[in-house]
Amino acid sequence: MRSGVHWFAQRPDGWEAESERVLRKQGIPVERVRPSEGAHAFPSLRYDDLAFLLVEPDAGVLRAAAATRALVERAVRRGARLIHGEGRPDGETVLVEDRRLEADLVVWSCGAWLAKLFPGLVELRVTRQDVLFFQVPLEWRTPPLPGFVDYDSGAYGNGALDGHGMKVALDVDGPKVNPDRRPESATKKSTRVAAAYLKRRFPVLAGEVERSKVCHYSTTEDLSFILDRHPEHERVWIAGGGSGHGFKHGPAFAERAVAVMTGRAAPEPRFMLGSRTPGHSLRTAGWVRTSG
């Protein structure tokens, strides 16, 4: 859903400035405005610590769950067969409960569960990421309220949407978590940090929590995706390593994956299985403010 996104730049030469250069190079509409000029988009905004606001008018909010369901429904209408059950690899076949499935190509793209399905072959760091929803007045709905990214404060979110309160997600590296035992609600610390951020950046809001949930990131050592053929099985491919960004890149990554799997494009070494050199985190850990 198009709502626009405002990036809150706390430094003149930070992440936002580099993002602006990339966006303009790609021909994506973007505008740099003075903080006071961008403040009108929010009923209340503290901007005395901001160098500028970067405005993406055509950006917006992705409804990941709804989009995934729509994709499945469309695939079924076009002839795909949907089978429910827990799958596991068995050579070049797939076992789903008591059924064995075969195909010309088998693609395992299971997010945080890839490393458990292929131990010793896939290495992922799976972390818990807390998301908070806050009670807000009607004027804080998205749209017209834009989404926001506050990189140096380690937070992003959007206004009230689809019956949920205002979203504040903490974009920091969370602790490791077993995806099969992911907690249902945010920690007291995450709740305190998110509420403090909300009251600091949007002063009129009280920071009263409506509810929370826990997501997870599945991150490779160098933060690049995984797209490679299984070393022992010619027909089996492994894809993943979303690192919290997989859904947004999904359509483009899928096009690339199909091209590689069908031989129309060469595999990219940076996406191959095997050891990797640690990369700089895309998360904002190190800048997040945990006091206040």
VOBA-1610 file (N, C-alpha, C; in pm, whole numbers, padded with zeros to 5 digits, always signed):
BEGIN
Met+00084-00118+00000Met+00000+00000+00000Met+00089+00124+00000Arg+00066+00214-00096Arg+00147+00334-00106Arg+00106+00435+00000Ser+00200+00474+00082Ser+00176+00574+00187Ser+00287+00676+00194Gly+00397+00649+00122Gly+00516+00730+00137Gly+00595+00684+00259Val+00724+00710+00257Val+00811+00678+00370Val+00904+00797+00394His+00917+00834+00521His+01009+00940+00561His+01127+00878+00636Trp+01246+00910+00591Trp+01369+00868+00659Trp+01416+00983+00747Phe+01436+00956+00876Phe+01482+01059+00969Phe+01634+01055+00977Ala+01701+01150+00913Ala+01847+01151+00906Ala+01905+01234+01020Gln+01976+01168+01109Gln+02038+01237+01221Gln+02177+01289+01189Arg+02232+01245+01074Arg+02366+01290+01031Arg+02358+01333+00885Pro+02435+01433+00845Pro+02431+01476+00706Pro+02493+01376+00610Asp+02579+01288+00661Asp+02651+01195+00574Asp+02628+01049+00615Gly+02513+01019+00670Gly+02486+00884+00719Gly+02420+00793+00617Trp+02349+00694+00668Trp+02282+00593+00585Trp+02185+00656+00486Glu+02116+00760+00530Glu+02016+00823+00445Glu+02079+00893+00325Ala+02194+00958+00345Ala+02262+01025+00234Ala+02308+00924+00130Glu+02359+00811+00175Glu+02401+00707+00082Glu+02279+00647+00011Ser+02170+00629+00085Ser+02047+00577+00025Ser+01994+00673-00081Glu+02003+00801-00054Glu+01957+00899-00152Glu+02034+00886-00282Arg+02165+00869-00274Arg+02246+00855-00395Arg+02205+00731-00475Val+02182+00621-00403Val+02143+00497-00470Val+02004+00512-00534Leu+01910+00568-00461Leu+01774+00584-00512Leu+01772+00673-00637Arg+01845+00782-00633Arg+01847+00872-00750Arg+01913+00803-00869Lys+02016+00726-00843Lys+02083+00654-00951Lys+01989+00555-01017Gln+01900+00496-00940Gln+01804+00399-00991Gln+01677+00465-01047Gly+01671+00595-01042Gly+01554+00665-01094Gly+01431+00657-01006Ile+01451+00629-00877Ile+01340+00619-00783Ile+01312+00757-00724Pro+01189+00807-00731Pro+01158+00940-00679Pro+01196+00954-00531Val+01268+01060-00500Val+01309+01086-00362Val+01336+01235-00349Glu+01309+01289-00231Glu+01329+01431-00209Glu+01390+01453-00071Arg+01492+01538-00067Arg+01552+01577+00060Arg+01488+01710+00104Val+01436+01713+00226Val+01371+01833+00276Val+01425+01868+00415Arg+01411+01994+00452Arg+01449+02035+00586Arg+01353+01971+00685Pro+01402+01938+00805Pro+01315+01873+00904Pro+01184+01948+00929Ser+01191+02080+00935Ser+01069+02158+00960Ser+00970+02145+00846Glu+01019+02125+00723Glu+00931+02110+00608Glu+00861+01974+00609Gly+00930+01873+00658Gly+00872+01739+00659Gly+00784+01711+00778Ala+00792+01797+00879Ala+00718+01771+01003Ala+00567+01774+00984His+00519+01839+00878His+00374+01848+00856His+00311+01712+00829Ala+00392+01612+00793Ala+00337+01479+00762Ala+00294+01404+00887Phe+00337+01452+01006Phe+00305+01385+01131Phe+00234+01483+01224Pro+00133+01438+01298Pro+00065+01528+01393Pro+00161+01587+01496Ser+00267+01513+01526Ser+00369+01560+01620Ser+00501+01493+01583Leu+00608+01571+01577Leu+00739+01515+01542Leu+00847+01600+01606Arg+00934+01537+01681Arg+01053+01605+01732Arg+01160+01593+01625Tyr+01210+01708+01577Tyr+01306+01706+01468Tyr+01430+01791+01496Asp+01448+01837+01621Asp+01562+01921+01651Asp+01695+01847+01641Asp+01691+01714+01641Asp+01814+01635+01629Asp+01834+01581+01487Leu+01751+01624+01392Leu+01758+01572+01256Leu+01832+01669+01165Ala+01916+01614+01076Ala+01987+01695+00977Ala+01898+01723+00857Phe+01818+01625+00818Phe+01722+01642+00708Phe+01626+01525+00710Leu+01522+01533+00631Leu+01430+01422+00609Leu+01441+01380+00464Leu+01447+01252+00441Leu+01449+01197+00306Leu+01311+01138+00281Val+01242+01188+00180Val+01104+01150+00154Val+01097+01066+00027Glu+01042+00944+00040Glu+01012+00858-00074Glu+00861+00858-00095Pro+00811+00936-00188Pro+00665+00947-00204Pro+00597+00820-00253Asp+00667+00737-00329Asp+00605+00617-00386Asp+00628+00492-00302Ala+00697+00506-00190Ala+00718+00391-00101Ala+00593+00366-00019Gly+00593+00258+00057Gly+00474+00228+00135Gly+00492+00108+00225Val+00380+00049+00262Val+00376-00061+00357Val+00342-00190+00284Leu+00417-00295+00312Leu+00390-00426+00254Leu+00316-00512+00357Arg+00203-00569+00316Arg+00131-00663+00402Arg+00181-00804+00368Ala+00283-00847+00440Ala+00353-00970+00404Ala+00262-01093+00410Ala+00187-01108+00518Ala+00103-01227+00533Ala-00006-01231+00425Ala-00071-01117+00402Ala-00176-01112+00301Ala-00119-01137+00162Ala-00002-01082+00135Ala+00060-01101+00004Ala+00098-01247-00018Thr+00146-01312+00086Thr+00183-01454+00074Thr+00061-01540+00047Arg-00048-01512+00119Arg-00171-01588+00094Arg-00223-01564-00049Ala-00215-01441-00095Ala-00260-01411-00231Ala-00174-01482-00335Leu-00044-01490-00309Leu+00046-01560-00401Leu+00012-01708-00409Val-00015-01769-00293Val-00052-01911-00291Val-00181-01933-00367Glu-00280-01848-00343Glu-00410-01863-00411Glu-00394-01849-00562Arg-00313-01755-00605Arg-00292-01736-00749Arg-00219-01856-00809Ala-00120-01908-00737Ala-00046-02024-00787Ala-00138-02144-00803Val-00227-02163-00706Val-00321-02276-00714Val-00415-02258-00834Arg-00462-02136-00855Arg-00551-02111-00970Arg-00481-02141-01103Arg-00349-02126-01104Arg-00274-02150-01228Arg-00220-02293-01237Gly-00264-02380-01145Gly-00230-02521-01158Gly-00138-02579-01054Ala-00087-02497-00963Ala-00001-02551-00857Ala-00084-02634-00760Arg-00020-02732-00698Arg-00089-02816-00600Arg-00035-02784-00461Leu-00122-02746-00371Leu-00083-02709-00235Leu-00100-02830-00144Ile+00008-02869-00079Ile+00006-02983+00012Ile+00045-02935+00151His-00037-02962+00250His-00009-02922+00387His+00065-03033+00461Gly+00160-02994+00543Gly+00233-03091+00622Gly+00377-03047+00643Glu+00445-03113+00732Glu+00586-03082+00760Glu+00675-03159+00664Gly+00753-03086+00586Gly+00839-03148+00488Gly+00982-03160+00535Arg+01052-03259+00484Arg+01195-03276+00514Arg+01262-03339+00393Pro+01390-03306+00374Pro+01461-03358+00257Pro+01500-03505+00274Asp+01497-03576+00164Asp+01545-03715+00160Asp+01610-03736+00024Gly+01738-03704+00015Gly+01807-03710-00112Gly+01750-03607-00209Glu+01706-03653-00326Glu+01648-03564-00425Glu+01495-03562-00417Thr+01440-03620-00312Thr+01295-03620-00293Thr+01258-03544-00167Val+01128-03526-00150Val+01075-03455-00034Val+00977-03546+00038Leu+00994-03557+00168Leu+00900-03633+00249Leu+00808-03536+00321Val+00678-03551+00299Val+00577-03471+00368Val+00489-03569+00444Glu+00509-03571+00576Glu+00443-03671+00660Glu+00479-03810+00605Asp+00379-03886+00550Asp+00407-04021+00501Asp+00410-04027+00348Arg+00421-03910+00283Arg+00422-03905+00137Arg+00560-03867+00085Arg+00598-03926-00025Arg+00725-03893-00090Arg+00693-03821-00221Leu+00749-03703-00238Leu+00725-03621-00356Leu+00852-03610-00439Glu+00835-03615-00570Glu+00948-03602-00662Glu+00918-03492-00764Ala+01025-03432-00816Ala+01010-03326-00915Ala+01139-03311-00994Asp+01130-03242-01107Asp+01250-03215-01185Asp+01346-03127-01107Leu+01292-03030-01033Leu+01371-02945-00946Leu+01303-02937-00810Val+01381-02947-00705Val+01331-02931-00569Val+01400-02807-00509Val+01320-02712-00464Val+01374-02589-00408Val+01335-02580-00261Trp+01435-02573-00176Trp+01410-02556-00033Trp+01432-02409+00001Ser+01322-02341+00036Ser+01328-02200+00072Ser+01245-02182+00198Cys+01305-02216+00310Cys+01230-02232+00435Cys+01274-02133+00543Gly+01332-02022+00503Gly+01365-01918+00599Gly+01454-01967+00712Ala+01409-01941+00834Ala+01490-01972+00952Ala+01511-02121+00974Trp+01432-02205+00907Trp+01443-02350+00928Trp+01544-02417+00833Leu+01603-02341+00741Leu+01697-02401+00646Leu+01814-02468+00715Ala+01869-02402+00816Ala+01987-02458+00883Ala+01954-02586+00957Lys+01831-02599+01007Lys+01791-02722+01076Lys+01768-02835+00977Leu+01724-02802+00857Leu+01702-02904+00755Leu+01832-02950+00692Phe+01930-02859+00687Phe+02058-02891+00623Phe+02173-02857+00717Pro+02184-02928+00829Pro+02292-02899+00925Pro+02429-02928+00864Gly+02523-02839+00892Gly+02657-02854+00837Gly+02672-02801+00697Leu+02561-02772+00632Leu+02565-02721+00495Leu+02520-02575+00491Val+02416-02543+00566Val+02364-02406+00573Val+02392-02351+00711Glu+02452-02233+00716Glu+02480-02166+00842Glu+02399-02036+00848Leu+02316-02026+00950Leu+02233-01907+00968Leu+02232-01868+01115Arg+02228-01739+01139Arg+02206-01688+01274Arg+02062-01644+01281Val+01981-01714+01359Val+01839-01683+01372Val+01819-01604+01500Thr+01764-01484+01487Thr+01747-01397+01603Thr+01601-01355+01619Arg+01564-01327+01743Arg+01429-01278+01771Arg+01426-01127+01751Gln+01319-01078+01693Gln+01303-00935+01666Gln+01166-00892+01717Asp+01164-00806+01816Asp+01040-00766+01881Asp+00973-00650+01807Val+00843-00658+01795Val+00762-00555+01730Val+00653-00512+01826Leu+00638-00380+01845Leu+00539-00326+01937Leu+00433-00247+01861Phe+00309-00254+01912Phe+00198-00176+01857Phe+00141-00091+01969Phe+00125+00041+01942Phe+00086+00135+02046Phe-00051+00196+02017Gln-00123+00225+02124Gln-00251+00292+02113Gln-00228+00437+02070Val-00298+00480+01964Val-00281+00616+01914Val-00417+00672+01869Pro-00429+00804+01865Pro-00553+00867+01816Pro-00574+00839+01668Leu-00695+00870+01618Leu-00731+00841+01480Leu-00642+00909+01378Glu-00590+01028+01411Glu-00508+01102+01314Glu-00372+01038+01289Trp-00341+00931+01365Trp-00214+00861+01346Trp-00230+00735+01261Arg-00328+00734+01175Arg-00349+00618+01087Arg-00261+00627+00962Thr-00224+00511+00909Thr-00153+00502+00781Thr-00243+00434+00679Pro-00261+00498+00557Pro-00236+00640+00532Pro-00341+00726+00603Pro-00321+00858+00611Pro-00220+00939+00541Pro-00083+00944+00607Leu-00073+00898+00733Leu+00058+00900+00798Leu+00156+00812+00718Pro+00274+00865+00685Pro+00370+00781+00611Pro+00440+00681+00701Gly+00502+00584+00641Gly+00593+00500+00717Gly+00716+00581+00752Phe+00796+00531+00848Phe+00916+00605+00887Phe+01030+00508+00915Val+01151+00555+00889Val+01273+00480+00918Val+01366+00574+00993Asp+01399+00539+01116Asp+01489+00619+01200Asp+01614+00535+01224Tyr+01701+00534+01124Tyr+01813+00438+01122Tyr+01902+00451+01245Asp+01943+00572+01277Asp+02037+00589+01387Asp+01973+00570+01524Ser+01841+00565+01530Ser+01774+00531+01655Ser+01734+00384+01660Gly+01763+00311+01553Gly+01735+00168+01551Gly+01587+00136+01551Ala+01507+00216+01481Ala+01363+00193+01483Ala+01301+00228+01348Tyr+01191+00161+01318Tyr+01111+00195+01200Tyr+00966+00157+01229Gly+00876+00202+01144Gly+00737+00166+01168Gly+00641+00242+01079Asn+00515+00241+01120Asn+00408+00310+01047Asn+00295+00339+01144Gly+00198+00417+01097Gly+00084+00448+01181Gly-00010+00331+01197Ala-00121+00354+01266Ala-00221+00249+01287Ala-00273+00200+01152Leu-00285+00069+01140Leu-00320+00010+01011Leu-00389-00124+01032Asp-00495-00150+00955Asp-00564-00278+00957Asp-00610-00320+01097Gly-00654-00223+01175Gly-00705-00254+01308Gly-00598-00270+01414His-00473-00249+01376His-00363-00258+01473His-00315-00118+01509Gly-00252-00105+01623Gly-00199+00023+01666Gly-00076+00064+01587Met-00017+00175+01626Met+00102+00227+01558Met+00219+00133+01580Lys+00284+00096+01472Lys+00392-00003+01478Lys+00527+00064+01501Val+00601+00010+01597Val+00741+00046+01618Val+00820-00083+01627Ala+00908-00103+01530Ala+00992-00223+01529Ala+01135-00182+01561Leu+01202-00259+01645Leu+01339-00230+01684Leu+01434-00302+01589Asp+01504-00223+01509Asp+01589-00281+01405Asp+01732-00299+01456Val+01746-00385+01554Val+01876-00417+01612Val+01891-00569+01610Asp+02016-00616+01618Asp+02039-00760+01621Asp+01988-00816+01753Gly+01885-00897+01747Gly+01830-00956+01867Gly+01908-01081+01909Pro+01870-01140+02022Pro+01936-01262+02068Pro+01897-01382+01982Lys+01979-01485+01984Lys+01950-01605+01907Lys+01824-01672+01961Val+01750-01735+01869Val+01626-01800+01909Val+01604-01923+01823Asn+01544-02025+01883Asn+01502-02143+01808Asn+01371-02109+01739Pro+01364-02115+01606Pro+01240-02077+01537Pro+01120-02161+01577Asp+01144-02283+01629Asp+01034-02367+01674Asp+00981-02327+01812Arg+01060-02243+01883Arg+01020-02202+02018Arg+01022-02050+02030Arg+00980-01983+01926Arg+00981-01838+01926Arg+00877-01784+02024Pro+00916-01693+02115Pro+00819-01637+02211Pro+00707-01563+02139Glu+00597-01544+02208Glu+00481-01479+02148Glu+00479-01329+02168Ser+00547-01279+02270Ser+00540-01135+02298Ser+00678-01079+02327Ala+00689-00948+02314Ala+00816-00879+02331Ala+00861-00882+02477Thr+00991-00863+02497Thr+01046-00859+02631Thr+01013-00724+02697Lys+01028-00718+02827Lys+01006-00593+02899Lys+01105-00487+02853Lys+01229-00529+02824Lys+01330-00433+02779Lys+01292-00374+02643Ser+01252-00460+02550Ser+01212-00410+02418Ser+01092-00317+02428Thr+00998-00353+02514Thr+00880-00269+02534Thr+00920-00132+02588Arg+01011-00132+02685Arg+01057-00006+02744Arg+01130+00080+02642Val+01218+00017+02563Val+01295+00091+02463Val+01204+00148+02355Ala+01109+00067+02305Ala+01019+00113+02201Ala+00929+00226+02250Ala+00878+00214+02372Ala+00792+00319+02428Ala+00870+00448+02447Ala+00995+00437+02493Ala+01078+00555+02511Ala+01106+00622+02377Tyr+01132+00541+02275Tyr+01155+00599+02142Tyr+01031+00672+02093Leu+00916+00610+02106Leu+00791+00668+02057Leu+00766+00804+02122Lys+00782+00812+02254Lys+00755+00937+02325Lys+00859+01044+02292Arg+00981+01000+02259Arg+01085+01098+02225Arg+01066+01153+02084Arg+01035+01066+01987Arg+01025+01110+01849Arg+00890+01175+01818Phe+00784+01124+01881Phe+00649+01178+01860Phe+00594+01222+01996Pro+00629+01340+02042Pro+00609+01379+02183Pro+00465+01372+02234Val+00363+01389+02150Val+00226+01390+02204Val+00176+01251+02236Leu+00244+01148+02192Leu+00197+01012+02216Leu+00238+00964+02354Ala+00151+00886+02416Ala+00173+00843+02553Ala+00260+00719+02564Gly+00272+00644+02456Gly+00354+00523+02461Gly+00284+00407+02529Glu+00150+00401+02520Glu+00076+00290+02581Glu+00069+00174+02482Val+00119+00059+02524Val+00128-00058+02436Val-00008-00123+02418Glu-00043-00148+02293Glu-00166-00221+02262Glu-00138-00371+02261Arg-00034-00411+02193Arg+00008-00550+02190Arg+00148-00558+02132Ser+00207-00676+02134Ser+00339-00696+02075Ser+00344-00834+02010Lys+00444-00854+01927Lys+00468-00986+01869Lys+00618-01002+01845Val+00657-01124+01815Val+00798-01154+01793Val+00816-01214+01654Cys+00901-01152+01575Cys+00939-01206+01445Cys+01080-01263+01457His+01137-01307+01347His+01277-01346+01352His+01346-01314+01221Tyr+01477-01293+01230Tyr+01564-01278+01114Tyr+01649-01403+01102Ser+01676-01443+00979Ser+01769-01554+00955Ser+01883-01497+00871Thr+01998-01480+00932Thr+02107-01402+00875Thr+02228-01487+00844Thr+02283-01472+00724Thr+02408-01538+00690Thr+02524-01457+00746Glu+02642-01515+00743Glu+02760-01450+00802Glu+02792-01317+00734Asp+02775-01312+00602Asp+02808-01189+00529Asp+02684-01112+00487Leu+02565-01156+00530Leu+02437-01091+00506Leu+02387-01105+00363Ser+02457-01180+00278Ser+02410-01205+00142Ser+02311-01322+00143Phe+02229-01328+00039Phe+02134-01437+00025Phe+02205-01569-00003Ile+02130-01676+00006Ile+02175-01809-00034Ile+02097-01851-00158Leu+02169-01890-00263Leu+02106-01948-00381Leu+02209-02038-00447Asp+02196-02167-00421Asp+02297-02259-00471Asp+02238-02400-00482Arg+02302-02478-00568Arg+02263-02618-00585Arg+02322-02701-00471His+02247-02800-00425His+02298-02891-00323His+02422-02962-00377Pro+02530-02969-00301Pro+02655-03027-00354Pro+02646-03176-00388Glu+02546-03246-00334Glu+02536-03390-00356Glu+02415-03430-00441His+02326-03333-00467His+02203-03368-00538His+02178-03265-00648Glu+02189-03309-00771Glu+02183-03223-00888Glu+02051-03146-00897Arg+01943-03206-00856Arg+01811-03146-00876Arg+01763-03063-00757Val+01844-03053-00653Val+01802-02986-00530Val+01872-02850-00518Trp+01791-02746-00495Trp+01842-02611-00477Trp+01803-02560-00339Ile+01889-02474-00285Ile+01867-02414-00153Ile+01867-02263-00169Ala+01764-02197-00115Ala+01752-02052-00127Ala+01707-01994+00007Gly+01771-01886+00049Gly+01732-01827+00177Gly+01826-01716+00219Gly+01844-01706+00352Gly+01929-01601+00406Gly+01867-01464+00392Gly+01738-01453+00421Gly+01667-01327+00398Gly+01715-01211+00482Ser+01770-01239+00601Ser+01829-01136+00687Ser+01733-01022+00719Gly+01603-01050+00723Gly+01507-00947+00754Gly+01461-00867+00634His+01522-00893+00518His+01489-00817+00398His+01435-00907+00286Gly+01425-01036+00314Gly+01390-01131+00209Gly+01257-01104+00141Phe+01156-01066+00217Phe+01024-01047+00156Phe+01026-00930+00059Lys+01093-00822+00095Lys+01096-00704+00009Lys+01168-00735-00123His+01269-00819-00115His+01346-00854-00235His+01288-00975-00308Gly+01181-01033-00253Gly+01128-01159-00305Gly+01105-01165-00454Pro+01030-01072-00513Pro+01004-01082-00657Pro+01130-01080-00742Ala+01223-00987-00712Ala+01346-00978-00791Ala+01435-01100-00768Phe+01440-01144-00642Phe+01524-01261-00610Phe+01468-01385-00678Ala+01336-01399-00682Ala+01274-01514-00746Ala+01303-01517-00896Glu+01296-01401-00961Glu+01329-01394-01104Glu+01472-01439-01128Arg+01562-01392-01043Arg+01703-01431-01056Arg+01720-01580-01031Ala+01651-01633-00929Ala+01662-01774-00896Ala+01616-01862-01012Val+01503-01827-01074Val+01453-01905-01187Val+01553-01902-01302Ala+01610-01787-01329Ala+01707-01776-01437Ala+01830-01863-01412Val+01876-01866-01288Val+01994-01947-01254Val+01960-02095-01260Met+01846-02135-01204Met+01809-02276-01198Met+01782-02336-01335Thr+01739-02252-01429Thr+01710-02301-01564Thr+01827-02280-01660Gly+01939-02233-01609Gly+02058-02218-01692Gly+02062-02093-01777Arg+01968-02000-01757Arg+01968-01877-01835Arg+02059-01770-01777Ala+02107-01792-01657Ala+02199-01699-01592Ala+02300-01778-01510Ala+02419-01724-01495Ala+02523-01792-01419Ala+02501-01770-01269Pro+02531-01870-01187Pro+02520-01853-01041Pro+02614-01743-00994Glu+02573-01673-00891Glu+02659-01568-00834Glu+02739-01625-00718Pro+02872-01615-00722Pro+02955-01671-00615Pro+02917-01624-00476Arg+02873-01499-00463Arg+02841-01446-00330Arg+02720-01514-00268Phe+02637-01583-00348Phe+02519-01651-00295Phe+02542-01800-00272Met+02661-01849-00300Met+02686-01993-00293Met+02705-02040-00149Leu+02683-02170-00129Leu+02703-02231+00001Leu+02852-02233+00035Gly+02881-02246+00164Gly+03021-02251+00206Gly+03053-02137+00302Ser+03178-02134+00346Ser+03220-02031+00442Ser+03215-01893+00379Arg+03187-01795+00462Arg+03175-01657+00416Arg+03250-01564+00511Thr+03290-01450+00458Thr+03359-01350+00539Thr+03255-01263+00608Pro+03267-01246+00739Pro+03167-01164+00809Pro+03155-01025+00747Gly+03031-00978+00736Gly+03006-00848+00677Gly+02954-00750+00779His+02952-00622+00744His+02898-00518+00832His+02747-00533+00841Ser+02695-00526+00961Ser+02553-00549+00981Ser+02466-00445+00911Leu+02359-00491+00849Leu+02258-00401+00794Leu+02168-00347+00903Arg+02173-00410+01019Arg+02095-00361+01132Arg+02160-00235+01187Thr+02092-00170+01279Thr+02141-00045+01333Thr+02202-00059+01471Ala+02238-00181+01510Ala+02298-00201+01641Ala+02422-00113+01655Gly+02438-00053+01773Gly+02550+00036+01793Gly+02505+00182+01795Trp+02392+00210+01732Trp+02339+00346+01732Trp+02213+00358+01816Val+02146+00244+01838Val+02019+00250+01908Val+02033+00310+02046Arg+01939+00395+02084Arg+01939+00458+02215Arg+01849+00376+02307Thr+01903+00330+02415Thr+01828+00242+02506Thr+01790+00310+02634Ser+01811+00439+02645Ser+01775+00510+02766Ser+01662+00608+02736Gly+01611+00669+02838Gly+01503+00768+02821Gly+01372+00704+02846
//
